[in-house]
Amino acid sequence: MSTNVDDVISKLSTWYNFGVLLGRLGRHRAAVAAYERKLERTPLDVTTWFNKGVELANLQQYNEALVAYEQALTLNPQHAKALTNKAVILMDQERYNDALAILERVTRLSPKCVQAWYNIGVILGRRQQYDEALTTYTRVLKLRRRHVRALCNMGEIYLRTGRYVEAKAAFTQAYRLKPSCKYAEDGYRDAVAHERAVIRQS
């Protein structure tokens, strides 16, 4: 029996499934083309527009991805994943006000959306609204206790604000959850070094 991927692809019944498989194989450009063929037949397919946006983002074609997400949102204005992905692109473009408004909308639509709360925390941290960011990351951890990135970001905020004991605790917890996390390991060392420097100066 042939195991050739192209043979498998040729037998798929729809362009949508074709696009899904290509995306999983990392063939993002081909996945976009497959979704475009699907949209030629069913231009009102919300999921296909969303998936096309994901693949365009994977190709770092962010403006085109925004267009695809907008198409999905035109068809379904409450598509939480499309809203969240759109907000992430806006964050990368430093359009924080726009991104924050979208993410807050997502949390109203889906109060347990971890990704939305996490990215709100990122924005607040970048704005140096540290107390609000910490509160938001705490909410993330209530929804997903093993969220390593939230713990690391909390550690970084504690480090920046001179709260070295809390920084060590956050980085330690992150490292225990993911021992391969170099950021957590380095963050813990930085917190220890800063704490020792403060002790020497006192």
N, C-alpha and C positions, 0 to 999 in steps of 0.2 A: 504493500500500500504506500502510495506516495505521501511524503510529509512536506512537500514543497509548499511554502506559504502561499505563493501566487496561485497554486492549484486550489487551495482552500478558499482564497479570496474570490476566485472566479465562480465558485459555486454559491456564494452568498446571495440571498434572495432579494435584498434591497440595497440601495446606495447608502441608506442610513447605517445598516449593519456593517457595510464596507468601511464607512468612515470611522465607526467605533473601533473596529479591529485595527485599522491603519494607525489610529491615534495611540492605541495600546502598544503597537509595535514601534512607536516613535517616528512614524512616517507622517509628520504633521502636515506637510504641504500637500501630500496625496490625500490626506484625510479631508482637508479643506475642499479640494476638488470634488471629492465624493459627496460631501455635504451640499456643495453647489449643484451637483447633478440632482440630488434629492430635492432641493428647493425649486429647481426648474419644474418639477412635477407637483410639489406641494408647498407653495410659497408661504403658507400660513402655519407651518409646522414650528411651534415655539421651541421645542427641544432641539431641533436641527439648527436653528439660528443660534441657540445657546452654545451647542457643541462646536459650531463653526467659530464662535467667539473664543472659546477655550483654545482651539487649535491655532488660531491666529495669534493669540497671546503667547502660546508656546513658541511661535516663530518670531516673537518680539515685534509683531506688527500691531502695535497697541492701538493706533488710531482706527485701523480696520476692525480690530476686535471690539472697540467701543461701538462702531456702527452696527456690528452683528448683535451685540447685547441690546442696543437701542431697538433693533427690530424685534427681538424677543420681548422686550418690555412694552413695545407698542401693542403686541398681541396679548401679553399678560403683564399688566403693570405691577402685579404683586409677586413676580418671580424672584424669590429671595436670593437665589444663587446668582442670577444675572445682575441683580442690584449690587450684591456684595462684590462680585468680580469687577463690575464697572467701578465701584468705589476704590478697589485696590489699584486699578490703573490710574485713577485720578490722584491717589496718594503718591504714586511713583512720579507723577507730573507735578507734585507739590501743590495740588489744588485741594488743600486740606478742608476748606469750608464746604466745598461741594461734596467731597468724599464723606465728611462727617454727617452732613444732612442726609445723605443716602443711607449710611450705616445706622443712624438713629431711626430712620424709617424701617429698616430691616428688623431692628430690635422690637419695634412695635408690631410688625407683622409676625415675627417669629422670635419671641422673647428668649428662647433657649438656643439661638444661633451663636455658637461659640466663635466662629470666624468673625462675625460682625462685632461682637464685644471685644475680641482680641484686637482687631484693627482700630477700634475706637481708642483702646488703650495706647496703641502705637502713636496715633495722631496726638493724643494728649501729652504723651511723653516728648514727642518732637517739639511741641509747643511749650515745653517746660512747665506744664500744668501737672506737677508730679503727684500731688495728693489725689487729684482726680484720676490720674492714670493708675495709681496703686489701687484705688477703690475698684476701678474697672477690671484690673487683672485679678483682684480677689474674686470678683464675680465670675470671671472666666474659670478660675480654679474650682469654684463651687459647682460649675457645670461639667468641668472635665479636670479631675484632680491631677492627672498625669500630664498636664500641658507644660512641657519643658520650656518652650519659648516664652510663655508668660512668666514662669519662674525666673528665667534668665533676665528678662526685661525688668522685672521687679528688683532683682539683684543689682542691675545696672543703675536704676534710679536710687536705690539705697546707697550705692557707692558714690554717686554724684552728689548726694546730699549729706554725706558724712556719717551715715548710719551703718557703720561697718559690721557690727554684730548681726544686724538683720540682713545685710548683704551676704555675709558668710552663710547664714542659714538658708537663704534663697538659692544661692549657687550650690550649696551642699545637697539640697533636696533635688535640684535639677540633675546634678551629677549622679545621684543614686538612681534616679529614674532612667538616665541615659549616660552610662559611663563613657561612651564615645564622644560625648559633647565637649569639645575643646573649649568652647566659649564659657561653659560652666566652670571648667577646671581653671582656666586663666582668670576668670572673674573672682573666683575664691582666692587665688594667689594675690591678686591686686588688692582685695579687701584686707587680707592679712597684712600685706606690706603697708597699706595706708594706716591701719590700726596700730602697727608697731611704730610707725613714724610719729603718730600723735602721742603715743606713750613716751617716746624718747624726748619729745619737745615739752612734755608736761613736767 
